[in-house]
Amino acid sequence: MKKLLALCLSALVLVGCSSNDATTTETTAPATTEATVETTAPATEEATTDAIATTGKYVVTNTTGETVTELYIYQTGSEDKGTNYAEGGLADGEQVTIDVEVSEDVAEGYAQTLEYVTESGRTENAFQTLHLEEANLSLLASDADTYTSATPFSFN
């Protein structure tokens, strides 16, 4: 009898606490002596694979007002920058498409650095958290008023 009384009082306290908070809605199920068994379906490998991108495609447009002499997208922290996508110069207004593919074992949490150098010697590599995705990017002029955020490029 004492257990039943304690259980009822506990339920009343929970109901009283939830009614004092206008932004929280709680529902309590009636107490039973039977154990509740919760089962979940096992995660499938297919669902995990679909959720993690292994490729990225970036259309990069030079809107710096000058020629870009070096353009790289490489794994953040890597010593090897890989291919210079502005080899021979990427004139103002020109664009280049960059495809990136990584293996599944490194794809989760993969971050890249976008780096470029203009003919005047300005080097930009502050954006080091570019993820695998499809995106259109514009490299911006050095005039800080044109920046749309803390990065020297904008997503279009």
N, C-alpha and C positions, 0 to 999 in steps of 0.2 A: 504494500500500500504506500509506503514511504517513497519507493522508487517511482511509482506512478505519479504521485504528487510532485516530486522533484522534476519529473519530465514535463508535466503540465506547466509548472512555473517557468521552466526554461523556455518553453514554447511561447508563453506570454511575454517574457522579457524580449525575445527575438522579435515578436510582432510589435511590441511597443517601441523598440529601437528603430525598426524600419519605418514606422509611421511618423517619426519625428523628422526624417530626412525627406524633403519634398522631391529631391532629384534622384533618389534611389528607390527602386521597386524590388522587393524581395518576395519570393514565394516559398513557403515552407510546406513540405509534404507531411502528412500526419505520421507520427511516430509508430513504428511497428517493431515487433520483435524478430521479424524475419530479416536476414541479411540480404542486401541488394548486391547483385553481381553485375558489373559493368564490363561489357566486352567491346573491343574495337577491332575493326578489320585490319589486318596487317598492311603496311604501306607497300605499294608495288614499286618495283624498280622503274617501270615506265613513267609513273607520275613524277618521280624524282628527276629522271632524265629530262622530261619535258620542262621542268621548272628551271633548270640551269642552262643558260645560254653558253654555247661554245664558239659562237661566231659573232663578229661585229662588222658592220659596214658603215663607213663614214664618208660622206661627200663633203670635202673641205674646200671652201671658197676663200680666196685671198681678197680681203677688203682692207688691207693695211695701208694702201696708198703707195706702196713700194713693192719691189720684187722680193719674194721669199726665196732664200737660197738654200735653206735646210728645213725639212719638215719630217718629224718622226712621231710615230705612235709605238711605244714600247712598254713592256711590263715594268711597273713602278718598282724602283730599287735595282733594276738590272744595269749592269755596266755596259751591255751591248744594246745600242739604240736600234740596230737593224738597218733597214732600208731607208735611204733619204728619198722621200716621195716628192721632193722639189728639186731633184737632180737636174741641172741645166737651168734652173730658175722657174719659179711659178709667178708669173706677172700678176699685177693687180687686176682683179676681175676674173682671173682664171680659176678653175677648180680641178680637183683630183679626187678620185674615188679610191679609198683604202679599205681592203678586206682583211680582216684579222680572224684567224682560227686558232684555237688552243685545244688541247686534249681535255677530256672530261675530268681527269684527276686533278687538274689545276684550275678548272673553270669556276668552281664555287669560290666567291670572294675575290675573283681576279680583278685587279685594278691596273690601269694603264696611265702613262704620262703622255700628254700631248705637248710636244716641244717644237718651236720653230724659231728661225733666225732670219731677220730681214737683211737686205743689202746694206743698210746703215749700221748693222752690227747688233741691233736690238735682239736679245734672246728672251724668249718667253717659255717657261716650263713650270709655272706655278700650279697648273691643273694636273694633279697626280691621282685623281680618283675616277677617271673615265672608265666606265664599265662596258662590257660586251653588249652592244645594242646597235640598232640602226639609227643614225642621226645625221642631220645636215648641220655643219658647223661653219661659221664665218670667222676668219681671223680678223681681229679689229686693229685699227690704227692706234698709235701710241698715245694719242690724245685721250686722257682719262675720262673726258666728258662723253666719249662714245661707248665706254664700257657699260654693259647692262648689268654686270654683277662684279664679283671680285676676280673674275677671270678675263684674260685678254681675247676672248672669243665669245660668240653667242651661238645658241642653238636656234636653228630656224625651223 
